[in-house]
């Protein structure tokens, strides 16, 4: 199992354990994490699953590639460690990852 901690917009921490496979967004939705809307269902088309990767863990998930890079450029919220959770695959490589759910999901 892979452990991931989500910090919800209100500050509550939600630690979940999920099997490898699927995406961080799917893990959030399945575990009732507040703030992940996921309107497009993981197709990298809406930006409603935004999370911030903790700076000291930026190397855990692979770097974003297209089409995520383009979507991140399009969004009005800018931050160095902003990611779309639908594009982060659950694997042993991200075990222990801590992400903050963006308070802005539109």
C-alpha positions in Angstrom: 0.0 0.0 0.0 1.0 3.6 -0.7 0.5 6.3 2.0 -0.5 9.8 0.9 -1.5 12.7 3.1 -3.9 15.3 1.7 -4.2 18.6 3.5 -7.7 19.8 2.8 -8.5 23.5 2.2 -9.7 23.9 5.8 -6.4 22.5 7.1 -7.5 19.0 8.1 -5.0 16.3 7.3 -6.3 13.1 5.7 -3.9 10.2 5.4 -5.0 7.5 3.0 -3.5 4.2 2.1 -4.1 3.0 -1.5 -2.9 0.3 -3.7 -0.6 1.2 -6.6 -2.3 2.0 -9.8 -4.8 4.7 -10.6 -4.2 8.4 -9.9 -3.9 10.6 -6.9 -7.2 12.2 -7.9 -9.0 8.9 -7.9 -7.5 8.1 -4.4 -8.8 11.5 -3.1 -12.3 10.9 -4.5 -12.5 7.4 -3.3 -11.5 8.5 0.2 -13.7 11.5 0.4 -11.0 14.2 0.5 -12.6 17.6 0.6 -11.8 20.0 -2.2 -11.1 17.6 -5.1 -13.9 18.2 -7.5 -12.6 16.3 -10.5 -15.2 17.4 -13.0 -13.5 15.8 -16.0 -13.0 12.5 -14.3 -9.2 12.5 -14.8 -8.9 13.6 -18.4 -6.7 16.6 -17.7 -9.3 18.9 -19.1 -10.7 21.0 -16.2 -8.1 21.7 -13.5 -10.5 20.9 -10.6 -8.1 18.5 -8.9 -5.3 20.9 -8.2 -2.8 20.1 -5.4 0.4 21.6 -4.2 3.2 19.2 -3.6 5.2 19.9 -0.5 8.5 21.6 -1.6 10.8 19.1 0.0 8.9 16.3 -1.8 8.9 17.8 -5.3 11.0 15.0 -6.7 8.7 12.2 -5.6 6.1 12.4 -8.4 7.5 12.5 -12.0 7.6 16.0 -13.5 4.5 17.1 -15.4 4.4 16.4 -19.1 1.9 17.4 -21.8 -1.1 17.8 -21.6 -0.7 18.7 -17.9 2.0 21.3 -18.6 -0.4 23.2 -20.9 -3.3 23.0 -18.4 -1.1 24.3 -15.6 0.0 27.3 -17.8 -3.7 28.0 -18.5 -4.9 28.1 -14.9 -4.9 31.5 -13.2 -3.4 30.1 -10.0 0.4 30.0 -10.2 2.8 28.2 -8.0 5.9 26.3 -8.6 4.7 23.0 -7.1 1.1 23.1 -8.5 0.0 19.8 -10.0 -3.1 18.1 -11.3 -3.7 15.1 -9.1 -5.3 13.2 -12.0 -1.8 13.2 -13.6 0.1 11.8 -10.6 0.1 8.0 -10.7 -0.1 6.1 -7.4 3.1 4.1 -7.2 5.7 3.1 -4.5 7.7 6.1 -5.7 5.3 8.5 -4.1 4.9 6.7 -0.8 4.7 9.3 2.0 3.8 12.1 -0.4 2.1 15.1 1.3 -0.1 17.4 -0.9 -2.2 20.4 -0.1 -5.5 20.6 -1.9 -5.9 24.0 -3.6 -8.7 26.1 -2.2 -9.5 27.2 -5.7 -11.0 24.5 -7.9 -12.7 26.0 -10.9 
